[in-house]
Amino acid sequence: MKIRGTAFKYGDNVDTDVIIPARHLNSSDHEELSKHCMEDIDKCFSDKVKEGDFIVAGSNFGCGSSREHAPIAIKAAGISCVIAYSFARIFYRNAINIGLPILECKEAVKNIDYGDELAVDISEGIIKNITKSQTYYACPLPRFIQEMISAGGLVNRIKTKFNSK
């Protein structure tokens, strides 16, 4: 799974209330949620983000409440992968469950700037910063998690697995 796009970079402790503000949680419509993704930290995010782009962030990304609206809003906005120094555990699990790829890579976070062009091979954990001609290596996700992501999340993976028998 190889993807190319632009980096949107944020700092440490980006919580779920910043990813999708609570005032928008009255909707479960993914497209509606995507319009408000990151708006409290980056007012123009939903206008600038394109399909295939990346969020790059510091430590403890997705901390706060356990709402699955946060990774849903990110994925629906067009983000292909979140690269962070570290993730809050509940966000990490929710992202996998809905099929949003995530990678932890300290070196990438340290060296990637907002607006850098990236090429990422999620299955291998290779992150190329095209803008700076640098390559970083994240630990690739285990095969069973890659299968969940490719299927579009846990529910879709289970449906696929049981329907194929």
HELIX and SHEET records of a PDB file:
HELIX    1   1 THR A   16  ILE A   19  1                                   4    
HELIX    2   2 ALA A   22  HIS A   24  5                                   3    
HELIX    3   3 HIS A   30  LYS A   35  1                                   6    
HELIX    4   4 PHE A   45  LYS A   48  1                                   4    
HELIX    5   5 HIS A   69  ALA A   77  1                                   9    
HELIX    6   6 ARG A   89  ILE A   98  1                                  10    
HELIX    7   7 LYS A  106  ASN A  111  1                                   6    
HELIX    8   8 ARG A  143  ALA A  151  1                                   9    
HELIX    9   9 LEU A  154  ASN A  163  1                                  10    
SHEET    1   A 7 ILE A 102  GLU A 104  0                                        
SHEET    2   A 7 CYS A  81  ALA A  84  1                                        
SHEET    3   A 7 PHE A  54  ALA A  57  1                                        
SHEET    4   A 7 LYS A   2  LYS A   9  1                                        
SHEET    5   A 7 GLU A 117  ASP A 121 -1                                        
SHEET    6   A 7 ILE A 126  ASN A 129 -1                                        
SHEET    7   A 7 GLN A 134  TYR A 137 -1                                        
END                                                                             
